[in-house]
Amino acid sequence: MKYVKKILGGDLQKYTMVIALVVLTVVFNIISQGRMITSSNFQNLLSGNAYVLVLAIGMLMVIVIGQIDLAVGSVAGFAGMVMALSAKNFNLPWWMAMLVGILIGILVGAWQGFWVAQLGIPGFITTLGGQLIFRGAVIWISRSISVPAPAELKWFGAGYLPEWGPTFTGMNNSTLVLGIIGILAVVYMQIKGFNKAKKLNSTEEFWPVIVRIVLIGVMIGYLTWIFGSGRPGTSFPIPGLILLVLLLVYHVITQRTRFGRHIYAVGGNKSAAALSGVNVKKTYFLTMLNMSFLASLAGIMFVGRSTAAGPSDGMSWELDAIASVFIGGASVAGGIGTVVATMVGGLVMAVINSGLMLMGVGADKTQVIKGLVLLIAVAFDVYNKKGSSKA
Protein backbone atom coordinates (compact mmCIF):
# COMPACT_ATOMS: atom_id res chain seq x y z
CA MET A 1 0.00 0.00 0.00
CA LYS A 2 2.94 2.34 0.73
CA TYR A 3 4.21 1.92 -2.83
CA VAL A 4 0.72 2.38 -4.30
CA LYS A 5 0.39 5.68 -2.44
CA LYS A 6 3.72 6.83 -3.83
CA ILE A 7 2.63 5.96 -7.37
CA LEU A 8 -0.66 7.80 -6.93
CA GLY A 9 0.98 10.83 -5.39
CA GLY A 10 -0.02 10.03 -1.80
CA ASP A 11 -3.72 10.77 -2.30
CA LEU A 12 -5.81 7.63 -2.87
CA GLN A 13 -9.17 9.41 -2.54
CA LYS A 14 -8.39 11.48 -5.63
CA TYR A 15 -8.43 8.32 -7.77
CA THR A 16 -11.54 6.69 -6.28
CA MET A 17 -13.79 7.59 -9.22
CA VAL A 18 -11.11 6.68 -11.77
CA ILE A 19 -10.89 3.21 -10.24
CA ALA A 20 -14.69 3.01 -10.17
CA LEU A 21 -14.82 3.99 -13.86
CA VAL A 22 -12.35 1.26 -14.84
CA VAL A 23 -14.10 -1.38 -12.69
CA LEU A 24 -17.54 -0.48 -14.10
CA THR A 25 -16.24 -0.67 -17.67
CA VAL A 26 -14.65 -4.10 -17.11
CA VAL A 27 -17.69 -5.49 -15.26
CA PHE A 28 -20.12 -4.29 -17.95
CA ASN A 29 -17.83 -5.72 -20.63
CA ILE A 30 -17.89 -9.13 -18.95
CA ILE A 31 -21.66 -9.08 -18.40
CA SER A 32 -22.34 -7.92 -21.98
CA GLN A 33 -19.98 -10.58 -23.37
CA GLY A 34 -17.46 -8.13 -24.77
CA ARG A 35 -19.85 -5.59 -26.28
CA MET A 36 -18.83 -2.78 -23.92
CA ILE A 37 -15.17 -2.36 -24.87
CA THR A 38 -15.46 -2.04 -28.64
CA SER A 39 -14.54 0.75 -31.04
CA SER A 40 -18.12 1.47 -32.08
CA ASN A 41 -19.46 1.50 -28.51
CA PHE A 42 -16.69 3.77 -27.21
CA GLN A 43 -17.15 6.13 -30.16
CA ASN A 44 -20.91 6.28 -29.61
CA LEU A 45 -20.45 6.63 -25.85
CA LEU A 46 -18.24 9.68 -26.29
CA SER A 47 -20.25 11.30 -29.10
CA GLY A 48 -23.56 10.63 -27.37
CA ASN A 49 -22.49 12.12 -24.04
CA ALA A 50 -20.15 14.93 -25.11
CA TYR A 51 -22.86 17.59 -24.83
CA VAL A 52 -23.61 16.60 -21.21
CA LEU A 53 -19.91 16.69 -20.36
CA VAL A 54 -19.64 20.18 -21.89
CA LEU A 55 -22.51 21.27 -19.63
CA ALA A 56 -20.79 19.63 -16.66
CA ILE A 57 -17.67 21.80 -17.14
CA GLY A 58 -19.71 24.96 -16.73
CA MET A 59 -21.86 23.46 -13.99
CA LEU A 60 -18.76 22.67 -11.94
CA MET A 61 -17.80 26.34 -11.87
CA VAL A 62 -21.35 27.33 -10.91
CA ILE A 63 -21.47 24.78 -8.08
CA VAL A 64 -18.00 25.76 -6.84
CA ILE A 65 -19.20 29.35 -6.29
CA GLY A 66 -22.09 27.95 -4.25
CA GLN A 67 -24.82 28.42 -6.87
CA ILE A 68 -26.81 26.09 -9.14
CA ASP A 69 -28.13 26.43 -12.70
CA LEU A 70 -31.37 24.63 -13.47
CA ALA A 71 -31.85 26.34 -16.84
CA VAL A 72 -28.94 24.86 -18.80
CA GLY A 73 -31.05 22.26 -20.60
CA SER A 74 -33.66 24.81 -21.62
CA VAL A 75 -30.98 27.30 -22.70
CA ALA A 76 -29.26 24.59 -24.77
CA GLY A 77 -32.55 23.70 -26.45
CA PHE A 78 -33.40 27.36 -27.05
CA ALA A 79 -29.99 28.18 -28.56
CA GLY A 80 -30.12 25.11 -30.80
CA MET A 81 -33.61 25.99 -32.00
CA VAL A 82 -32.68 29.63 -32.71
CA MET A 83 -29.67 28.41 -34.70
CA ALA A 84 -31.78 26.00 -36.78
CA LEU A 85 -34.49 28.61 -37.44
CA SER A 86 -31.87 31.22 -38.38
CA ALA A 87 -30.44 28.91 -41.01
CA LYS A 88 -33.85 27.86 -42.33
CA ASN A 89 -35.81 31.13 -42.29
CA PHE A 90 -33.03 33.63 -43.05
CA ASN A 91 -30.83 31.42 -45.23
CA LEU A 92 -27.79 32.09 -43.06
CA PRO A 93 -24.69 29.98 -43.75
CA TRP A 94 -24.16 27.26 -41.16
CA TRP A 95 -21.26 29.03 -39.43
CA MET A 96 -23.20 32.27 -39.08
CA ALA A 97 -26.25 30.42 -37.72
CA MET A 98 -23.95 28.71 -35.21
CA LEU A 99 -22.58 32.09 -34.10
CA VAL A 100 -26.16 33.34 -33.65
CA GLY A 101 -26.89 30.36 -31.39
CA ILE A 102 -23.76 31.00 -29.31
CA LEU A 103 -24.61 34.72 -29.08
CA ILE A 104 -28.05 33.77 -27.75
CA GLY A 105 -26.37 31.68 -25.06
CA ILE A 106 -24.11 34.57 -24.07
CA LEU A 107 -27.05 37.00 -23.86
CA VAL A 108 -29.03 34.55 -21.74
CA GLY A 109 -26.02 34.11 -19.48
CA ALA A 110 -25.71 37.85 -19.08
CA TRP A 111 -29.42 38.05 -18.23
CA GLN A 112 -29.19 35.37 -15.56
CA GLY A 113 -25.87 36.68 -14.28
CA PHE A 114 -27.44 40.10 -13.79
CA TRP A 115 -30.18 38.70 -11.55
CA VAL A 116 -27.71 36.69 -9.48
CA ALA A 117 -24.87 39.21 -9.25
CA GLN A 118 -26.58 42.59 -9.22
CA LEU A 119 -29.96 41.83 -7.64
CA GLY A 120 -28.75 39.10 -5.28
CA ILE A 121 -31.41 36.59 -6.37
CA PRO A 122 -30.13 33.05 -5.59
CA GLY A 123 -29.10 31.03 -8.62
CA PHE A 124 -31.64 28.34 -7.79
CA ILE A 125 -34.56 30.79 -8.12
CA THR A 126 -33.10 32.73 -11.05
CA THR A 127 -32.40 29.65 -13.14
CA LEU A 128 -35.66 27.93 -12.17
CA GLY A 129 -37.39 30.95 -13.69
CA GLY A 130 -35.02 30.71 -16.66
CA GLN A 131 -35.86 27.04 -17.08
CA LEU A 132 -39.55 27.86 -17.40
CA ILE A 133 -38.98 30.90 -19.62
CA PHE A 134 -36.67 29.29 -22.16
CA ARG A 135 -38.46 25.93 -22.22
CA GLY A 136 -41.62 27.81 -23.10
CA ALA A 137 -39.69 29.91 -25.63
CA VAL A 138 -38.40 26.80 -27.41
CA ILE A 139 -41.92 25.46 -27.81
CA TRP A 140 -43.22 28.90 -28.81
CA ILE A 141 -40.74 29.70 -31.58
CA SER A 142 -40.72 26.13 -32.93
CA ARG A 143 -44.51 25.76 -32.78
CA SER A 144 -43.82 22.29 -31.36
CA ILE A 145 -42.28 21.16 -34.66
CA SER A 146 -38.75 19.91 -35.25
CA VAL A 147 -36.60 22.09 -37.50
CA PRO A 148 -33.87 20.57 -39.71
CA ALA A 149 -30.32 21.80 -39.04
CA PRO A 150 -27.67 22.64 -41.68
CA ALA A 151 -26.05 19.45 -42.91
CA GLU A 152 -22.56 20.83 -42.22
CA LEU A 153 -23.26 20.81 -38.48
CA LYS A 154 -23.36 17.02 -38.43
CA TRP A 155 -19.55 17.13 -38.40
CA PHE A 156 -19.65 18.90 -35.00
CA GLY A 157 -22.09 16.47 -33.46
CA ALA A 158 -21.22 13.15 -35.07
CA GLY A 159 -18.09 13.62 -37.18
CA TYR A 160 -14.73 11.85 -36.93
CA LEU A 161 -11.11 12.87 -37.32
CA PRO A 162 -10.08 12.53 -41.00
CA GLU A 163 -7.88 9.81 -42.42
CA TRP A 164 -4.66 10.69 -44.25
CA GLY A 165 -1.48 8.98 -45.36
CA PRO A 166 -0.65 5.26 -45.38
CA THR A 167 -2.11 3.18 -42.55
CA PHE A 168 0.89 1.04 -41.56
CA THR A 169 -0.47 0.58 -38.06
CA GLY A 170 -4.02 -0.32 -39.08
CA MET A 171 -5.27 2.72 -37.19
CA ASN A 172 -6.61 6.11 -38.19
CA ASN A 173 -3.52 8.35 -38.42
CA SER A 174 -5.24 11.41 -36.94
CA THR A 175 -6.24 9.38 -33.89
CA LEU A 176 -2.73 7.96 -33.65
CA VAL A 177 -1.19 11.43 -33.67
CA LEU A 178 -3.68 12.58 -31.03
CA GLY A 179 -2.69 9.64 -28.82
CA ILE A 180 1.04 10.35 -29.25
CA ILE A 181 0.47 14.01 -28.32
CA GLY A 182 -1.42 12.85 -25.22
CA ILE A 183 1.43 10.55 -24.13
CA LEU A 184 4.05 13.27 -24.69
CA ALA A 185 1.94 15.71 -22.68
CA VAL A 186 1.78 13.22 -19.79
CA VAL A 187 5.56 12.74 -19.87
CA TYR A 188 6.12 16.51 -19.84
CA MET A 189 3.69 17.18 -16.99
CA GLN A 190 4.98 14.32 -14.84
CA ILE A 191 8.62 15.35 -15.20
CA LYS A 192 7.77 19.00 -14.64
CA GLY A 193 5.83 18.06 -11.50
CA PHE A 194 8.74 15.94 -10.25
CA ASN A 195 11.25 18.76 -10.76
CA LYS A 196 8.98 21.16 -8.90
CA ALA A 197 8.51 18.69 -6.01
CA LYS A 198 12.26 17.96 -5.95
CA LYS A 199 13.00 21.60 -5.19
CA LEU A 200 10.73 21.41 -2.15
CA ASN A 201 11.78 17.93 -1.01
CA SER A 202 15.26 16.64 -1.80
CA THR A 203 14.27 13.04 -0.93
CA GLU A 204 11.65 12.86 -3.69
CA GLU A 205 12.00 9.57 -5.63
CA PHE A 206 11.84 9.34 -9.42
CA TRP A 207 10.63 5.75 -9.82
CA PRO A 208 6.94 6.55 -9.02
CA VAL A 209 7.02 9.10 -11.85
CA ILE A 210 8.26 6.44 -14.28
CA VAL A 211 5.55 4.02 -13.14
CA ARG A 212 2.86 6.70 -13.54
CA ILE A 213 4.11 7.57 -17.03
CA VAL A 214 4.06 3.90 -18.07
CA LEU A 215 0.59 3.23 -16.62
CA ILE A 216 -1.02 6.36 -18.09
CA GLY A 217 0.86 5.86 -21.38
CA VAL A 218 -0.44 2.30 -21.70
CA MET A 219 -3.98 3.50 -20.97
CA ILE A 220 -3.78 6.28 -23.57
CA GLY A 221 -2.23 3.87 -26.07
CA TYR A 222 -5.02 1.34 -25.54
CA LEU A 223 -7.71 4.00 -25.93
CA THR A 224 -5.96 5.27 -29.07
CA TRP A 225 -6.11 1.77 -30.51
CA ILE A 226 -9.78 1.35 -29.52
CA PHE A 227 -10.86 4.64 -31.14
CA GLY A 228 -8.54 4.41 -34.14
CA SER A 229 -9.09 0.82 -35.22
CA GLY A 230 -12.86 0.83 -35.76
CA ARG A 231 -14.72 0.29 -39.00
CA PRO A 232 -13.55 2.31 -42.06
CA GLY A 233 -14.63 5.94 -41.94
CA THR A 234 -14.61 6.14 -38.15
CA SER A 235 -11.98 7.35 -35.71
CA PHE A 236 -11.83 9.60 -32.65
CA PRO A 237 -15.10 11.60 -32.63
CA ILE A 238 -15.07 15.35 -33.29
CA PRO A 239 -17.33 15.97 -30.23
CA GLY A 240 -14.67 14.21 -28.16
CA LEU A 241 -11.98 16.48 -29.62
CA ILE A 242 -14.07 19.57 -28.80
CA LEU A 243 -14.47 18.19 -25.29
CA LEU A 244 -10.71 17.63 -24.93
CA VAL A 245 -9.99 21.22 -26.01
CA LEU A 246 -12.55 22.57 -23.54
CA LEU A 247 -11.14 20.32 -20.81
CA LEU A 248 -7.65 21.74 -21.31
CA VAL A 249 -8.85 25.35 -21.57
CA TYR A 250 -11.05 25.21 -18.49
CA HIS A 251 -8.48 23.28 -16.48
CA VAL A 252 -6.07 26.14 -17.09
CA ILE A 253 -8.77 28.74 -16.35
CA THR A 254 -9.79 27.16 -13.04
CA GLN A 255 -6.31 26.17 -11.84
CA ARG A 256 -3.93 28.73 -13.33
CA THR A 257 -5.75 32.08 -13.63
CA ARG A 258 -6.87 34.83 -11.28
CA PHE A 259 -10.50 34.29 -12.28
CA GLY A 260 -10.21 30.60 -11.38
CA ARG A 261 -8.75 31.43 -7.97
CA HIS A 262 -11.58 33.90 -7.40
CA ILE A 263 -14.16 31.19 -8.15
CA TYR A 264 -12.76 28.92 -5.45
CA ALA A 265 -12.31 31.80 -3.04
CA VAL A 266 -15.95 32.90 -3.41
CA GLY A 267 -17.16 29.31 -3.06
CA GLY A 268 -15.02 28.70 0.01
CA ASN A 269 -15.99 31.84 1.91
CA LYS A 270 -17.73 34.68 0.11
CA SER A 271 -17.23 37.22 2.92
CA ALA A 272 -13.52 36.44 3.30
CA ALA A 273 -13.08 36.62 -0.47
CA ALA A 274 -14.72 40.05 -0.58
CA LEU A 275 -12.48 41.30 2.23
CA SER A 276 -9.47 39.99 0.29
CA GLY A 277 -10.35 42.17 -2.69
CA VAL A 278 -12.25 39.64 -4.81
CA ASN A 279 -15.08 41.17 -6.86
CA VAL A 280 -17.82 38.73 -5.84
CA LYS A 281 -20.47 40.23 -8.13
CA LYS A 282 -18.19 40.03 -11.15
CA THR A 283 -17.29 36.44 -10.33
CA TYR A 284 -20.97 35.49 -10.09
CA PHE A 285 -21.80 37.29 -13.32
CA LEU A 286 -19.00 35.79 -15.41
CA THR A 287 -19.59 32.28 -14.06
CA MET A 288 -23.30 32.36 -14.92
CA LEU A 289 -22.54 33.88 -18.33
CA ASN A 290 -19.98 31.15 -19.03
CA MET A 291 -22.49 28.47 -18.07
CA SER A 292 -25.02 29.63 -20.65
CA PHE A 293 -22.29 30.00 -23.27
CA LEU A 294 -21.34 26.34 -22.77
CA ALA A 295 -25.04 25.41 -22.76
CA SER A 296 -25.46 26.97 -26.20
CA LEU A 297 -22.40 25.08 -27.45
CA ALA A 298 -23.79 21.83 -26.05
CA GLY A 299 -27.14 22.51 -27.73
CA ILE A 300 -25.44 23.08 -31.07
CA MET A 301 -23.44 19.85 -30.74
CA PHE A 302 -26.62 17.92 -29.96
CA VAL A 303 -28.51 19.43 -32.90
CA GLY A 304 -25.59 18.55 -35.16
CA ARG A 305 -25.70 14.94 -33.98
CA SER A 306 -29.48 14.61 -34.31
CA THR A 307 -29.54 16.71 -37.56
CA ALA A 308 -32.58 18.64 -36.30
CA ALA A 309 -33.64 20.90 -33.45
CA GLY A 310 -36.68 19.69 -31.53
CA PRO A 311 -38.99 21.33 -28.98
CA SER A 312 -38.00 18.77 -26.34
CA ASP A 313 -34.23 19.19 -26.75
CA GLY A 314 -32.50 19.78 -23.44
CA MET A 315 -35.11 18.16 -21.23
CA SER A 316 -33.46 17.12 -17.92
CA TRP A 317 -29.93 17.73 -19.20
CA GLU A 318 -29.22 19.83 -16.14
CA LEU A 319 -29.79 16.80 -13.91
CA ASP A 320 -27.12 14.75 -15.70
CA ALA A 321 -24.70 17.69 -15.59
CA ILE A 322 -25.26 18.26 -11.88
CA ALA A 323 -24.91 14.53 -11.18
CA SER A 324 -21.61 14.44 -13.10
CA VAL A 325 -20.22 17.27 -10.97
CA PHE A 326 -21.14 15.69 -7.65
CA ILE A 327 -20.07 12.19 -8.65
CA GLY A 328 -16.77 13.78 -9.64
CA GLY A 329 -16.26 14.86 -6.03
CA ALA A 330 -17.45 18.46 -5.97
CA SER A 331 -18.70 19.67 -2.62
CA VAL A 332 -22.38 20.42 -2.08
CA ALA A 333 -21.32 23.45 -0.03
CA GLY A 334 -19.15 24.86 -2.83
CA GLY A 335 -15.46 25.68 -2.99
CA ILE A 336 -14.28 22.18 -3.95
CA GLY A 337 -14.11 20.36 -7.29
CA THR A 338 -11.99 20.13 -10.45
CA VAL A 339 -12.75 19.98 -14.16
CA VAL A 340 -10.83 16.71 -14.62
CA ALA A 341 -12.69 14.99 -11.75
CA THR A 342 -15.99 16.24 -13.17
CA MET A 343 -15.13 14.63 -16.51
CA VAL A 344 -14.48 11.35 -14.72
CA GLY A 345 -17.83 11.67 -12.94
CA GLY A 346 -19.57 12.33 -16.24
CA LEU A 347 -17.90 9.31 -17.84
CA VAL A 348 -19.05 7.16 -14.91
CA MET A 349 -22.63 8.20 -15.69
CA ALA A 350 -22.07 7.57 -19.41
CA VAL A 351 -20.64 4.09 -18.78
CA ILE A 352 -23.56 3.24 -16.51
CA ASN A 353 -26.02 4.35 -19.21
CA SER A 354 -24.20 2.40 -21.93
CA GLY A 355 -23.67 -0.72 -19.81
CA LEU A 356 -27.28 -0.92 -18.65
CA MET A 357 -28.50 -0.40 -22.22
CA LEU A 358 -26.30 -3.27 -23.43
CA MET A 359 -27.77 -5.41 -20.66
CA GLY A 360 -31.28 -4.57 -21.83
CA VAL A 361 -32.22 -2.64 -18.67
CA GLY A 362 -35.14 -0.28 -19.21
CA ALA A 363 -34.98 3.50 -18.91
CA ASP A 364 -37.03 3.43 -15.70
CA LYS A 365 -34.60 1.14 -13.85
CA THR A 366 -31.64 3.05 -15.31
CA GLN A 367 -32.93 6.26 -13.74
CA VAL A 368 -33.28 4.50 -10.37
CA ILE A 369 -29.70 3.22 -10.53
CA LYS A 370 -28.32 6.63 -11.56
CA GLY A 371 -30.16 8.24 -8.66
CA LEU A 372 -28.65 5.76 -6.22
CA VAL A 373 -25.17 6.36 -7.63
CA LEU A 374 -25.62 10.12 -7.11
CA LEU A 375 -26.76 9.62 -3.51
CA ILE A 376 -23.83 7.33 -2.74
CA ALA A 377 -21.36 9.83 -4.25
CA VAL A 378 -22.72 12.73 -2.19
CA ALA A 379 -22.85 10.57 0.95
CA PHE A 380 -19.20 9.68 0.36
CA ASP A 381 -18.37 13.39 0.12
CA VAL A 382 -20.20 14.14 3.38
CA TYR A 383 -18.47 11.20 5.12
CA ASN A 384 -15.05 12.44 4.03
CA LYS A 385 -15.80 15.92 5.35
CA LYS A 386 -16.83 14.53 8.73
CA GLY A 387 -13.62 12.52 8.86
CA SER A 388 -11.57 15.63 8.02
CA SER A 389 -13.36 17.66 10.72
CA LYS A 390 -12.60 15.03 13.39
CA ALA A 391 -8.98 14.93 12.29
GIVENWO-V648626 format. One record per residue. N is the residue number from 1. RES is the residue in one letter. SS is DSSP state (alpha for helix, beta for strand, coil for the rest). PSI is psi in whole degrees, 0 to 359 (999 if undefined). D_LAST is the distance of its C-alpha to the last C-alpha in Angstrom with 2 decimals. Layout:
BEGIN
n=<N N>
res=<RES RES>
ss=<SS SS>
psi=<PSI PSI>
d_last=<D_LAST D_LAST>
END
This chain:
BEGIN
n=<1 2 3 4 5 6 7 8 9 10 11 12 13 14 15 16 17 18 19 20 21 22 23 24 25 26 27 28 29 30 31 32 33 34 35 36 37 38 39 40 41 42 43 44 45 46 47 48 49 50 51 52 53 54 55 56 57 58 59 60 61 62 63 64 65 66 67 68 69 70 71 72 73 74 75 76 77 78 79 80 81 82 83 84 85 86 87 88 89 90 91 92 93 94 95 96 97 98 99 100 101 102 103 104 105 106 107 108 109 110 111 112 113 114 115 116 117 118 119 120 121 122 123 124 125 126 127 128 129 130 131 132 133 134 135 136 137 138 139 140 141 142 143 144 145 146 147 148 149 150 151 152 153 154 155 156 157 158 159 160 161 162 163 164 165 166 167 168 169 170 171 172 173 174 175 176 177 178 179 180 181 182 183 184 185 186 187 188 189 190 191 192 193 194 195 196 197 198 199 200 201 202 203 204 205 206 207 208 209 210 211 212 213 214 215 216 217 218 219 220 221 222 223 224 225 226 227 228 229 230 231 232 233 234 235 236 237 238 239 240 241 242 243 244 245 246 247 248 249 250 251 252 253 254 255 256 257 258 259 260 261 262 263 264 265 266 267 268 269 270 271 272 273 274 275 276 277 278 279 280 281 282 283 284 285 286 287 288 289 290 291 292 293 294 295 296 297 298 299 300 301 302 303 304 305 306 307 308 309 310 311 312 313 314 315 316 317 318 319 320 321 322 323 324 325 326 327 328 329 330 331 332 333 334 335 336 337 338 339 340 341 342 343 344 345 346 347 348 349 350 351 352 353 354 355 356 357 358 359 360 361 362 363 364 365 366 367 368 369 370 371 372 373 374 375 376 377 378 379 380 381 382 383 384 385 386 387 388 389 390 391>
res=<M K Y V K K I L G G D L Q K Y T M V I A L V V L T V V F N I I S Q G R M I T S S N F Q N L L S G N A Y V L V L A I G M L M V I V I G Q I D L A V G S V A G F A G M V M A L S A K N F N L P W W M A M L V G I L I G I L V G A W Q G F W V A Q L G I P G F I T T L G G Q L I F R G A V I W I S R S I S V P A P A E L K W F G A G Y L P E W G P T F T G M N N S T L V L G I I G I L A V V Y M Q I K G F N K A K K L N S T E E F W P V I V R I V L I G V M I G Y L T W I F G S G R P G T S F P I P G L I L L V L L L V Y H V I T Q R T R F G R H I Y A V G G N K S A A A L S G V N V K K T Y F L T M L N M S F L A S L A G I M F V G R S T A A G P S D G M S W E L D A I A S V F I G G A S V A G G I G T V V A T M V G G L V M A V I N S G L M L M G V G A D K T Q V I K G L V L L I A V A F D V Y N K K G S S K A>
ss=<coil alpha alpha alpha alpha alpha alpha coil coil coil coil coil alpha alpha alpha alpha alpha alpha alpha alpha alpha alpha alpha alpha alpha alpha alpha alpha alpha alpha alpha coil coil coil coil coil coil coil alpha alpha alpha alpha alpha alpha alpha alpha alpha alpha alpha alpha alpha alpha alpha alpha alpha alpha alpha alpha alpha alpha alpha alpha alpha alpha coil coil coil coil coil coil coil alpha alpha alpha alpha alpha alpha alpha alpha alpha alpha alpha alpha alpha alpha alpha alpha alpha alpha coil coil coil coil alpha alpha alpha alpha alpha alpha alpha alpha alpha alpha alpha alpha alpha alpha alpha alpha alpha alpha alpha alpha alpha alpha alpha alpha coil coil coil coil coil alpha alpha alpha alpha alpha alpha alpha alpha alpha alpha alpha alpha alpha alpha alpha alpha alpha alpha alpha alpha coil coil coil coil beta beta coil coil alpha alpha alpha alpha alpha alpha alpha alpha coil beta coil coil coil coil coil coil coil coil coil coil coil coil alpha alpha alpha alpha alpha alpha alpha alpha alpha alpha alpha alpha alpha alpha alpha alpha alpha alpha alpha alpha alpha alpha alpha alpha alpha alpha alpha alpha coil coil coil coil coil coil alpha alpha alpha alpha alpha alpha alpha alpha alpha alpha alpha alpha alpha alpha alpha alpha alpha alpha alpha alpha alpha alpha coil coil coil coil coil coil coil coil beta alpha alpha alpha alpha alpha alpha alpha alpha alpha alpha alpha alpha alpha alpha alpha alpha alpha alpha alpha coil alpha alpha alpha alpha alpha alpha alpha alpha alpha alpha alpha coil alpha alpha alpha alpha alpha alpha coil coil coil coil alpha alpha alpha alpha alpha alpha alpha alpha alpha alpha alpha alpha alpha alpha alpha alpha alpha alpha alpha alpha alpha alpha alpha alpha alpha alpha alpha coil beta beta coil coil coil coil coil coil coil alpha alpha alpha alpha alpha alpha alpha alpha alpha alpha alpha coil coil coil coil coil coil coil coil coil coil coil alpha alpha alpha alpha alpha alpha alpha alpha alpha alpha alpha alpha alpha alpha alpha alpha alpha alpha alpha alpha coil coil coil coil alpha alpha alpha alpha alpha alpha alpha alpha alpha alpha alpha alpha alpha alpha alpha alpha alpha alpha alpha alpha alpha alpha alpha alpha alpha alpha alpha alpha coil>
psi=<326 319 325 317 321 319 321 9 16 1 93 325 330 336 10 312 330 315 318 320 314 315 315 316 315 316 314 327 321 313 322 9 46 7 350 308 80 160 311 320 318 320 315 322 318 314 319 346 2 320 325 322 326 316 321 328 311 322 325 312 322 316 325 323 3 16 185 150 108 0 358 321 316 320 318 315 320 314 318 321 317 319 312 318 325 318 321 311 333 6 37 143 158 322 326 321 322 319 323 316 318 320 321 317 318 317 320 319 321 321 310 324 325 315 321 312 313 323 350 20 128 146 326 313 315 312 337 317 318 323 314 316 308 336 317 323 322 312 321 306 337 347 34 28 138 145 125 145 157 137 330 336 345 331 323 328 338 17 173 157 141 159 145 154 176 145 73 328 351 10 161 126 325 318 321 315 319 318 319 317 319 316 317 322 320 316 314 312 322 317 320 317 322 315 322 318 328 326 329 333 108 346 6 133 149 336 324 329 316 316 317 317 317 313 311 322 318 319 314 319 318 316 324 317 317 310 329 354 25 194 156 138 353 160 209 129 145 318 326 323 317 318 318 317 314 321 314 315 312 336 316 316 314 333 343 3 163 318 318 317 325 323 312 327 315 318 327 314 101 317 315 322 317 319 336 1 6 132 95 317 317 320 315 312 309 326 317 321 316 322 314 328 313 328 318 321 319 319 320 319 319 317 321 321 319 351 11 151 129 158 342 5 136 357 121 12 326 329 318 322 315 317 320 319 313 324 330 0 6 150 140 329 353 169 348 139 150 158 317 315 324 320 319 316 318 322 328 314 319 319 320 314 311 315 316 325 318 331 354 19 136 165 328 312 327 318 320 314 317 321 319 321 318 315 318 319 316 321 322 320 315 318 317 321 321 320 321 321 317 322 999>
d_last=<21.32 20.84 23.92 22.95 19.76 22.07 24.53 22.12 20.70 17.40 16.06 17.12 15.83 18.26 21.12 20.47 23.23 25.53 25.47 26.06 28.94 30.56 30.27 31.74 34.55 35.47 35.38 37.52 39.85 40.42 40.98 43.30 45.20 44.47 45.02 41.49 41.45 44.78 45.93 47.26 44.21 41.76 44.12 44.41 40.68 40.02 43.05 42.47 38.86 39.04 39.72 36.60 34.48 36.19 35.25 31.62 31.45 32.53 30.48 27.26 28.14 29.07 25.85 23.77 25.65 24.80 28.29 30.04 33.52 35.48 38.75 38.26 40.28 43.10 43.15 43.34 46.19 47.94 47.81 49.07 51.87 52.94 53.09 55.23 57.54 57.94 59.13 61.40 62.94 63.17 63.71 60.93 60.12 56.91 54.99 56.05 55.13 51.68 51.30 52.39 49.67 46.99 48.46 48.19 44.48 44.01 46.05 44.11 40.84 42.30 43.40 40.02 38.27 40.68 39.78 36.03 36.15 39.22 39.51 35.83 36.33 33.10 33.19 33.12 36.36 38.00 37.58 38.46 41.70 42.02 41.62 44.53 46.62 46.47 46.70 49.84 51.04 50.82 52.96 55.29 56.14 56.37 58.40 56.33 57.89 56.31 57.39 57.92 56.02 57.63 57.96 56.48 53.07 52.76 51.83 48.65 47.62 48.95 50.32 49.66 49.70 53.36 54.96 56.86 58.45 59.07 56.50 56.48 53.04 53.82 51.10 51.30 51.43 49.50 46.59 46.88 46.75 43.71 41.93 42.98 41.71 38.32 38.13 39.25 36.65 33.89 35.37 35.54 31.98 30.52 32.65 31.98 28.20 28.69 30.91 28.47 25.60 28.16 28.86 25.28 24.84 28.10 26.81 26.18 28.11 30.59 30.94 27.89 29.55 32.79 31.26 29.59 32.94 34.83 32.62 32.56 36.23 37.25 35.52 37.25 40.49 40.39 39.77 42.58 44.87 43.97 44.67 47.61 49.56 50.23 53.65 55.98 55.26 51.51 48.69 45.34 45.45 45.99 43.34 40.86 42.05 41.67 38.12 37.36 38.83 36.81 33.61 34.31 35.43 32.52 29.96 31.58 31.80 28.15 26.75 29.54 31.25 30.92 31.32 28.41 26.13 27.46 26.63 22.91 23.04 24.86 22.57 19.42 21.04 24.80 25.55 23.75 25.50 28.81 28.44 27.79 31.12 30.23 33.05 31.20 34.49 35.56 32.31 32.67 36.34 36.10 33.29 35.34 38.49 36.95 35.89 39.48 40.86 38.89 39.95 43.57 43.16 41.68 44.59 47.09 45.66 45.88 49.43 50.40 49.20 50.91 53.95 54.15 52.30 52.06 51.43 48.47 46.69 43.05 42.62 38.94 37.93 35.24 33.51 33.35 32.13 29.33 28.37 28.36 25.95 23.37 23.86 23.31 19.71 20.44 18.42 20.40 19.41 20.75 19.78 18.56 20.96 23.52 27.19 27.03 24.33 26.44 29.46 27.80 26.93 30.54 31.92 30.03 31.85 35.07 34.91 34.33 37.34 39.49 38.62 39.28 42.50 43.67 43.04 45.19 42.51 43.68 42.19 41.26 39.11 37.63 36.42 34.82 32.97 31.81 30.53 28.52 27.06 26.01 24.37 22.45 21.28 20.08 18.44 16.56 15.44 14.34 12.46 10.54 9.78 8.63 6.25 5.04 5.39 3.78 0.00>
END
